C-alpha cells in the first residue's frame, strides 16, 4: 500500500513523496491520519537538531496524531475499523529496568512514532494497538491530535507544584504556553502572569484572563511585576526552550518557588546560574519534564469534559500538500498550534 507523506530526507530537506507502507502485523492498526500537530520537536528535527530521541533519515515526522482506524491486525481485540483514536507516540517495552520501576518514559528500548519510526505527516500510518487511544466521536480530529502535547504539558504541570491559590508565571505564550495556561487554571492558580515579547500573544493572554501579560524586552521586569503587586511567585514554567528564557525564569523566581524548565533546548546548551544567589539563597526547586508518561487517559477525560477550550489552542489547519511551508515560512512561528491533515 502506498501513502503520500512529508519526508525529511536531510536537515532542511523536506519533500512530499509517495512511500510504501510495511505490512500490517497482528498487533498493529492502520490509521487514516486526519490531523497531526506540528511540534517544536519537529522543528528541531527539520533544522538538524536532536529531539527527545535519536533520529535518522529519511524520516516521516509527526507525533501529535489522530485519525480513523481503517484496518486492524488479527491479534487486535480492543479496536475496530471506524474507531476514532489519538496516538501516544512513545512505545515503551515494559520489561527493561526503568519500565519495571514505573519510569516508562526512560525505557531503554523506546520507540518514538514520528521520531525514530514513521509518523503522522502522511495520509496513513501504522501504529501498535497499545499506542492508539479511543476518543469521543464528536471530538474533532484536530483537537484529538492535541492529546500528545497536552499530555506532555500535564506531566510538566504535575512537576511544577502548582496548587490552588498560587501565583504562576509562564515564560513564553506560544502553543505550549497557551496549553499550560489552561492547565494552570484547572490546577487552581489564582494569578497567572505571562511573559511574552510578541504583542499579539500578550493580547491573547489578556483575552484568556491573564492577571498580567508583560514584555520582557527593554525594561526592569522584576520591578514591573512588583509594581503590579506580584511580590511572591510559587511556580515559573519556561515554555520556550532557549538559554536566555530559561535563565530569565530562574531570575524571576522568588524564594522557595519551583522553576519548571519545560522548553526543549538544543543538546549541549549551558545555563549561567549563580549557585549562591539563584539557588541557595532562594531555596529554589529547579526541575524538568521529559515527554508524557502514562497521562493520556487523563488528557482524554479533560478534552471530553469540555474543561479545555481546544479552540484557543489550535489556530491553523494546513492540508498535507502545503505541509512543507509550515516548516519553511517563519510566519507560522507567530501563530498558536498548527495542525497538518485531511480537512474538509
C-alpha positions as CSV (number, residue, x, y, z in Angstrom):
1,X,0.0,0.0,0.0
2,X,1.3,3.5,-0.9
3,X,0.8,6.6,1.1
4,X,1.6,10.3,0.5
5,X,3.9,11.7,3.2
6,X,6.1,14.5,4.1
7,X,9.6,13.0,4.1
8,X,12.6,14.6,5.9
9,X,15.5,13.5,3.7
10,X,18.1,15.5,5.5
11,X,18.2,18.7,7.6
12,X,16.0,21.4,5.9
13,X,15.3,18.9,3.0
14,X,11.5,18.2,3.3
15,X,9.5,16.9,0.4
16,X,6.2,15.3,-0.4
17,X,6.6,11.7,-1.6
18,X,4.7,8.5,-2.3
19,X,6.1,5.8,0.1
20,X,5.2,2.2,0.6
21,X,3.7,1.2,3.9
22,X,5.1,-2.0,5.6
23,X,2.7,-5.0,6.0
24,X,0.3,-4.8,8.9
25,X,1.3,-7.2,11.7
26,X,-1.0,-8.9,14.1
27,X,-0.9,-6.3,16.9
28,X,-0.9,-3.2,14.7
29,X,-3.6,-0.9,13.4
30,X,-3.7,1.1,10.2
31,X,-4.9,4.7,10.8
32,X,-6.0,7.2,8.1
33,X,-4.4,10.3,9.6
34,X,-6.9,13.1,9.9
35,X,-4.8,15.6,11.9
36,X,-1.2,15.8,13.0
37,X,0.1,18.7,15.1
38,X,3.4,20.5,14.4
39,X,5.6,20.4,17.5
40,X,8.8,22.2,18.5
41,X,10.5,18.8,18.3
42,X,9.5,18.6,14.6
43,X,11.1,22.0,14.0
44,X,14.3,20.9,15.8
45,X,14.5,17.8,13.6
46,X,13.9,19.8,10.5
47,X,16.8,22.0,11.4
48,X,19.1,19.0,12.2
49,X,18.9,19.2,16.0
50,X,18.2,16.3,18.2
51,X,14.7,15.8,19.6
52,X,13.8,13.7,22.6
53,X,15.2,10.6,20.8
54,X,18.0,9.9,18.3
55,X,16.5,10.1,14.7
56,X,17.8,9.1,11.3
57,X,17.0,9.9,7.7
58,X,14.8,9.6,5.8
59,X,12.1,10.2,8.4
60,X,8.4,10.8,8.3
61,X,7.9,13.2,11.3
62,X,4.7,13.9,13.1
63,X,3.9,12.5,16.6
64,X,0.8,14.5,17.6
65,X,-1.6,12.4,15.7
66,X,-5.3,11.5,15.5
67,X,-7.4,9.7,12.9
68,X,-9.7,6.9,12.0
69,X,-8.8,3.2,12.0
70,X,-9.3,1.5,8.7
71,X,-7.8,-1.9,9.3
72,X,-6.6,-3.9,12.4
73,X,-4.3,-6.9,12.8
74,X,-5.5,-10.3,13.6
75,X,-4.4,-10.1,17.2
76,X,-6.1,-6.7,17.9
77,X,-9.1,-7.0,20.2
78,X,-9.7,-3.5,21.7
79,X,-10.1,-1.5,18.5
80,X,-12.0,-1.9,15.2
81,X,-12.3,-0.2,11.8
82,X,-14.2,3.1,12.1
83,X,-12.9,3.9,15.6
84,X,-11.6,7.4,16.2
85,X,-8.3,7.4,18.0
86,X,-5.4,9.6,19.2
87,X,-1.9,8.2,19.4
88,X,0.6,8.2,22.2
89,X,3.8,8.0,20.1
90,X,6.2,6.8,22.8
91,X,6.2,3.0,22.8
92,X,8.0,1.5,25.8
93,X,9.0,-2.1,26.1
94,X,7.6,-2.8,29.6
95,X,10.4,-5.2,30.5
96,X,13.6,-3.2,31.0
97,X,14.6,-1.9,34.4
98,X,13.2,1.6,34.1
99,X,9.9,0.2,32.8
100,X,9.7,-2.2,35.7
101,X,10.3,0.7,38.1
102,X,7.4,2.6,36.6
103,X,9.7,5.1,34.8
104,X,8.4,4.1,31.4
105,X,9.5,7.3,29.8
106,X,13.1,6.2,30.4
107,X,12.6,2.9,28.7
108,X,15.9,1.6,27.4
109,X,14.2,0.3,24.2
110,X,11.8,3.2,23.5
111,X,10.3,3.6,20.0
112,X,9.1,7.0,19.0
113,X,6.5,7.3,16.3
114,X,7.4,10.3,14.3
115,X,10.9,10.4,15.8
116,X,12.5,7.0,15.4
117,X,9.7,5.4,13.3
118,X,7.4,6.7,10.6
119,X,5.0,9.3,11.9
120,X,1.8,11.1,11.1
121,X,2.7,13.6,8.5
122,X,1.2,11.2,6.0
123,X,-2.2,10.0,4.7
124,X,-1.8,6.7,6.5
125,X,0.2,5.5,9.5
126,X,0.7,2.1,11.2
127,X,1.0,2.0,15.0
128,X,0.8,-0.7,17.6
129,X,-2.6,-1.3,19.1
130,X,-1.5,-0.1,22.6
131,X,-0.4,3.3,21.1
132,X,-3.9,4.1,19.9
133,X,-6.5,5.5,22.4
134,X,-10.2,5.7,21.7
135,X,-11.6,9.3,21.7
136,X,-15.2,10.5,21.5
137,X,-16.6,10.5,18.0
138,X,-17.8,14.1,18.4
139,X,-14.3,15.4,19.3
140,X,-12.8,17.0,16.1
141,X,-9.7,15.2,14.9
142,X,-7.5,18.3,15.1
143,X,-8.4,18.6,18.8
144,X,-7.9,14.8,19.5
145,X,-4.4,15.2,18.0
146,X,-3.6,17.5,20.9
147,X,-3.6,14.6,23.3
148,X,0.1,14.2,23.0
149,X,1.2,17.8,23.6
150,X,-1.3,18.3,26.3
151,X,-0.1,15.0,27.9
152,X,3.5,16.4,27.9
153,X,2.2,19.7,29.4
154,X,0.2,17.8,32.0
155,X,3.3,15.9,33.1
156,X,5.2,19.1,33.3
157,X,2.4,20.8,35.3
158,X,2.4,17.8,37.7
159,X,6.1,18.5,38.3
160,X,5.6,22.3,38.7
161,X,4.0,22.1,42.2
162,X,1.1,24.4,41.2
163,X,-1.6,24.4,43.9
164,X,-5.0,26.2,44.3
165,X,-4.4,29.9,45.1
166,X,-0.9,30.0,43.7
167,X,0.8,32.6,41.5
168,X,2.1,31.1,38.3
169,X,4.4,32.7,35.8
170,X,4.6,31.4,32.2
171,X,7.6,32.5,30.2
172,X,6.5,32.3,26.5
173,X,3.0,32.1,25.2
174,X,3.1,30.0,22.1
175,X,1.1,26.8,21.8
176,X,2.7,25.2,24.8
177,X,2.3,28.3,27.0
178,X,-1.4,28.5,26.0
179,X,-1.9,24.9,27.0
180,X,-0.1,25.4,30.3
181,X,-2.3,28.5,30.9
182,X,-5.5,26.4,30.8
183,X,-4.0,23.6,32.8
184,X,-2.7,26.1,35.4
185,X,-6.2,27.5,35.7
186,X,-7.6,24.0,36.2
187,X,-4.9,23.3,38.8
188,X,-6.2,26.3,40.8
189,X,-3.7,29.0,40.1
190,X,-5.3,32.3,41.3
191,X,-3.0,34.5,39.3
192,X,-1.2,33.7,36.0
193,X,1.3,36.1,34.7
194,X,2.5,35.7,31.1
195,X,6.0,37.0,30.0
196,X,6.0,37.3,26.2
197,X,7.7,39.7,23.8
198,X,5.2,39.3,20.9
199,X,2.4,41.9,21.4
200,X,-0.3,39.7,19.7
201,X,0.4,36.8,22.0
202,X,0.3,39.2,25.0
203,X,-3.1,40.3,23.8
204,X,-4.2,36.7,23.6
205,X,-3.1,36.1,27.1
206,X,-5.1,39.0,28.4
207,X,-8.1,37.8,26.4
208,X,-7.8,34.4,28.2
209,X,-7.8,36.1,31.6
210,X,-4.1,36.5,32.4
211,X,-3.6,38.6,35.6
212,X,-0.8,40.3,33.8
213,X,0.9,40.0,30.4
214,X,4.3,41.7,30.2
215,X,7.0,42.4,27.6
216,X,10.4,41.2,28.9
217,X,12.3,43.4,26.5
218,X,13.6,46.8,27.4
219,X,12.6,47.2,31.0
220,X,13.0,46.0,34.5
221,X,10.8,43.0,34.5
222,X,11.1,42.3,38.2
223,X,10.2,45.9,39.1
224,X,7.2,45.7,36.7
225,X,5.9,42.6,38.5
226,X,6.4,44.2,41.9
227,X,4.6,47.4,40.8
228,X,1.6,45.3,39.9
229,X,1.5,43.6,43.3
230,X,3.3,40.4,42.3
231,X,5.7,40.1,45.3
232,X,5.8,36.3,45.5
233,X,5.7,33.6,42.8
234,X,5.0,30.0,43.6
235,X,5.9,28.5,40.2
236,X,7.6,29.6,37.0
237,X,7.2,27.5,33.8
238,X,9.6,28.2,30.9
239,X,7.8,27.3,27.6
240,X,10.3,28.5,25.0
241,X,13.4,26.3,25.2
242,X,16.1,29.0,24.9
243,X,19.1,29.7,27.1
244,X,18.1,33.3,27.8
245,X,14.4,32.5,28.7
246,X,15.5,29.7,31.0
247,X,17.9,32.0,32.8
248,X,15.1,34.6,33.0
249,X,12.8,32.0,34.5
250,X,15.3,31.3,37.3
251,X,15.9,35.0,37.9
252,X,12.2,35.8,38.2
253,X,11.6,33.1,40.7
254,X,11.1,34.3,44.3
255,X,12.2,32.4,47.4
256,X,11.0,28.8,47.6
257,X,9.5,28.8,44.1
258,X,9.6,25.8,41.7
259,X,11.1,26.5,38.3
260,X,10.0,24.1,35.6
261,X,12.3,24.2,32.5
262,X,9.8,22.7,30.1
263,X,11.1,24.0,26.7
264,X,13.4,21.8,24.6
265,X,16.8,23.3,24.0
266,X,19.4,22.0,21.6
267,X,21.8,19.5,23.2
268,X,24.8,21.0,24.9
269,X,23.0,24.2,26.0
270,X,24.6,25.5,29.2
271,X,22.9,27.9,31.6
272,X,24.6,30.6,33.6
273,X,23.1,30.1,37.0
274,X,24.5,31.6,40.2
275,X,24.5,28.8,42.8
276,X,24.6,31.1,45.8
277,X,22.3,33.9,44.6
278,X,19.9,32.0,42.4
279,X,19.5,28.6,44.2
280,X,21.0,28.6,47.7
281,X,19.6,31.9,49.0
282,X,16.2,31.4,47.4
283,X,15.8,27.7,48.1
284,X,14.6,27.2,44.5
285,X,13.5,23.9,43.2
286,X,14.6,23.6,39.5
287,X,13.1,20.8,37.6
288,X,12.5,19.4,34.1
289,X,9.9,17.4,32.3
290,X,10.5,14.6,29.9
291,X,7.8,13.5,27.5
292,X,4.4,12.2,28.7
293,X,4.4,9.0,30.9
294,X,1.0,7.4,31.4
295,X,-1.2,10.5,31.3
296,X,-3.1,10.0,28.1
297,X,-6.3,8.8,29.7
298,X,-6.4,11.9,32.0
299,X,-6.0,14.2,29.0
300,X,-8.7,12.4,27.0
301,X,-11.0,12.8,30.0
302,X,-10.2,16.5,30.2
303,X,-10.9,17.0,26.5
304,X,-14.1,15.0,26.6
305,X,-15.3,17.0,29.7
306,X,-15.1,20.3,27.8
307,X,-12.9,21.8,30.5
308,X,-10.2,22.6,28.0
309,X,-11.1,25.1,25.3
310,X,-9.5,23.5,22.4
311,X,-10.5,26.3,20.0
312,X,-8.0,28.5,21.9
313,X,-5.2,26.0,21.2
314,X,-5.5,25.1,17.6
315,X,-5.1,28.2,15.4
316,X,-4.3,26.9,11.9
317,X,-5.2,23.9,9.8
318,X,-3.0,23.2,6.8
319,X,-3.5,20.4,4.2
320,X,-0.7,17.8,3.8
321,X,0.0,19.2,0.3
322,X,1.1,22.5,1.9
323,X,2.9,21.0,4.8
324,X,6.4,22.0,3.7
325,X,5.6,25.7,4.0
326,X,4.8,25.2,7.7
327,X,8.5,24.4,8.2
328,X,10.0,27.0,5.8
329,X,7.7,30.0,6.4
330,X,8.6,31.7,9.7
331,X,5.2,33.4,9.8
332,X,3.9,30.1,11.2
333,X,6.1,30.6,14.3
334,X,4.0,33.6,15.3
335,X,0.8,31.5,15.5
336,X,-0.5,29.1,18.0
337,X,-0.7,25.4,17.3
338,X,-0.5,24.5,13.6
339,X,-2.1,21.2,12.5
340,X,-1.5,19.4,9.2
341,X,-4.1,17.0,8.0
342,X,-7.1,16.0,6.0
343,X,-9.6,18.8,6.4
344,X,-12.8,19.4,4.6
